[in-house]
Amino acid sequence: MSEMDGSKGITTCRPSYAYLSGYIRYRPVKGYYLVINSRKLASWLLSRSKTKVNVARLQDGTFFVRIGNGNRLRARKKDLITYISCKLLTTEERRVLRNIKRSFSTRLRILPSEFGIDIFDLYPDEDVAKVARCLNANGVAFPEHVMTPFNCTYDLEFTYKDVKVALEVTKLMTSKSKWLNFKHEGIGGNLRSHIFDMYKFCVDNVLIKRENACAFVIIPKIWHDVKHINELIDECRNIGCYILFTDFANPNWPQTVAHQMIQLLEDLIKRRIVFKPLKVLR
């Protein structure tokens, strides 16, 4: 499901639901409880008064957590916890929890709007969430699962029309000790690793799998004047990997980056660039 932004006639495609990971745990005497893995949601709940939820189970086994008059939802440092009825578990699940292992992982669904937030508020990286929200406001659709380092290889992954897109954002700045910015030193090498992750994404998808794909690396604009980074711009662009330099001190940087990304994606689609296949070395 998605929402529509009728004020501007733009389809925001904002997911109504958000899928998170969690696990079911059993404690003798205390019973069964559901743990929701979300530092962001836990932080939100810590600043609120007592919150109660109802938990149901969908046909695919997903637990659906909604604001209601059921058990209290308690926030801890990295997760949230609420007790659930044993009736939500199968006979086999209860047997395993009581006799073999005390917990098992699961998938759960919430309605972010019930908590007064949207799905992007649940993203662990705030900078990535800002870019995603701006892209979404311009019609880019995003999946309902919350993207975290545990379920996504890159900071952001989505499909724009028929193009697979991956994104990395880093605020890593140059060092006053210039030698640390060299390509084989700590800071310079770290930044290059982000770029080459995106470059490899394009190699794997465009040249090997022959799929439409594009990647973006968002980095501080100060790196534009560093020779070993600057010389990568054209080489990366030739395979559909774009290095975008931005001023993170400017509060409008997410909108600027989102606009650049959409323009480059549209240009890529119009031109239908055909990349030459890799040569097989013998």
N, C-alpha and C positions, 0 to 999 in steps of 0.2 A: 504494500500500500504506500501511497505517497500523498503529499499535500500540494495544493496549488496556491500560488501567490497571485490572487486576483487583482491586487492593487496595480500591478504593472502588466498584467496579462502574460506573465512569464510562468512556465511550468518549472517549479523549483525541484520537483521530484524528491522532496525531503522524505526519507523513510518515516512512517508513522511509528513503527516498532523498532526496537533495538535488541539485538541478540548478544548476550554475554556468556562467558564461561563460568562454571561454578562446580560445586560438588555436593553430594549428599553424605552426611556423616551420621554415625550412630554412637550414642553414649548410653551404656547401661544405666537404668533408672531414669535419666533425663529424656531419652527417646531419640527421635530423628530430627535433624535440622538441615536446612538448605543454606549453603554458603555462596555468596555472590562475589566473584572476583572483579572488583572495580574500585580502585583507589579514588577515582573521580566522584563516583556516586557516594562513596563513604564520606568523602570530604563535604559533599553537599548535605548529607544527612546529619552530620555532626553539628551543623549550624542551624538545624531546624528543631522544632519541638518533637515530641514523641510521634512516631509514624507507625501506623498499623497497616498490614497487608493481608490480602487473601491470595492463596496459592492454589492454582489448578494445574492439571496436567493435560497436555494436548495429545492427540492421537499419535504423533510422531515421537512422543516421549519427552518433549520439551516442557519445562516447568514455566508457567505463565504467572508472573508476579504483578499484582495490581494493588493500588491503594484501596484500602477497605477497612473493615472493622474486625479483622482477624487477629493474628498474633503480631506482636511488636517486631519491627525491623530494627535491629541494633547495628550501629556502625562501629567498626574497629579501624585500625590504622590503614589497612590495605583492602579490607573487604567488609561485607555486611552479612548478618546472620539472622535467620528466623526459624522457628520451629514449625514443623509440618506434620500433618496427619499420616499415620502409617498406611492409611487407605490409598494414598497417592502412589505407593510402591507396590510392585508385584510381589507375589509370594516368594519367588526366587531371589529378588533383590533383598528382601528382608532376611532371608536365610543367609545370604552371602554376608550381609552387614553384621549379622549376629555371630556368625561362626567362622568366617574366613578372613575378611578384611573390614575395617571400620568405615571405609568411605569409597565412593566411586565418583568419577567426574561426570558432569552433565552439561546440558545446554539450557539456557533460560531466556525468557523474553519479557521485556517490560515495555510500557508506553511512556517514553520520556516526558511527554506533555503532562502526564499525571504528576510528575515530580517538579514541574515548572521549568524544565530544561529541554534541549533538543539533543539529537544523537551526537552532534559534534562536541557538545559539552562533555561527553564521555570519552572522547579521544585522549589518550595519555599525554600527547605532545600538543601543547597549546598553539604553537606556531603552525603546525600541520592542520589543526582544527580551524584556524583562521582562514587558511587558504581554501580548505575544503568548503567552508561555509560560503565564501565568496564565489567559488566555482558553482556551488549549488544554487546560489541566488541568480546565476546566469544560465540556469537550465541544465547543468551537469548532474546526472543521476548518480547516486551512491548506493552501495549495498546496505542491507540492514544490519549486518554484523559490525560490531565496533572493532575498528582496526587497532591492533596492539602488536608489539614486537613478538608476541607468542603465536599470532595467527597470520601475520603478514611479513613477507620478506623485506618489504620496503615501507617507508613512512606512510605512503598513500598509494592505493591501487584502485583503479576504476576503468571503465570502458567509455570512451567518448565516440558515439556513433558506432563504427566498427573497428575503432582503434584501441588497442590495449595500452594503458598509460600507467607509468610508475613515477613516483616522485620522492625525492629526498630533500630535506631542508636541514641546513646546518648554519649556526651562527658563529662558527669557529673563526676567530680573528687572527690576523697576522701577529707575530711576536715582535717586540722591540729588539730582541736578539735575532737579527736577520738570518743567522745561520739555521735557526729552527724552522724557517720558512722554506728552506731548500727542499727539493722534491724527495730526497731520501732521508730527511730528518723528521723529527716528531710531528710538528704541526703541519708542515707542507705535505708530508707523506700521508697524514691522516685525512687531509682534505682531498688529496688525489684518490684515496680509497673510496670516498663517496662518489666521486666522478666515475671511477672505473666500475663500480657496482652498477651504475646506470648504463654505462657503455656495454657491459656484459649482458644486461637485460636486453638491449637492442640487438646485440650479436645473436643471442639465443633465439629471440623471437622473429627478427626480421631476416637475418641471413640464413639461419639454420632451419627454423620451423616455417619460414616464408609467410609469416602472419603480419598484419598491420599493427605496428607498435611504435610507441614514442616514449621518451623518458626526459625528465627534467631534474636538474640539480639547482637548488636555490642557495646561493652563498653570498656573503657580504661583498659589497662592491669594491672594497679595498684590494681584493684579490685580482681584480682586473689588471692591475699594474705589475703583477708578479709574472715574470716571463714564462716560467714552466707551466703556469695555469693558462695564461693567455694563448699560448701556442696550441692548446688542446681544443680551443673553441671550434675551429673549422673542422678538425678531424672528427670531433664528436657530432657536430651538426650533419656531416655527410652520412651518418648512419641513423639519424633521427634522435640523437641525444643532445639536448639543449642545456647549456650552462647559463643560468640567468643570474645576473648580479643585481643585488638590491640593497637599499638603505634601510636596515631594520630599525633605525631610529625614527623613521617616518611612519606615523601611525597608519598611513594609507598603503603601506607596502603590500599587504595581502591582496587588496583590490588591484593594484598595479600588476602584481605577479599573475593573478588569475586572468586578467585581461590579456597579458602577453601569451599565456599558455593557450587560451582559446584561439587567439589569432594564429599562432603557430600551428595548432591542430587543424584549423580550418584550411590554412594554406597547404598543409601536408595532404589533406583529403582532396582538395581541388587539383593539386598537381599530380596526385597518385604516383609519388616517387617510387621507382623500381630500383632497388639496391642490387648491386652485383653480388652473386654468390661468392662465398669464401673459396679460395683456391685450396685444394687439398695438397698438403705437402707430402712428398714421397721421398 
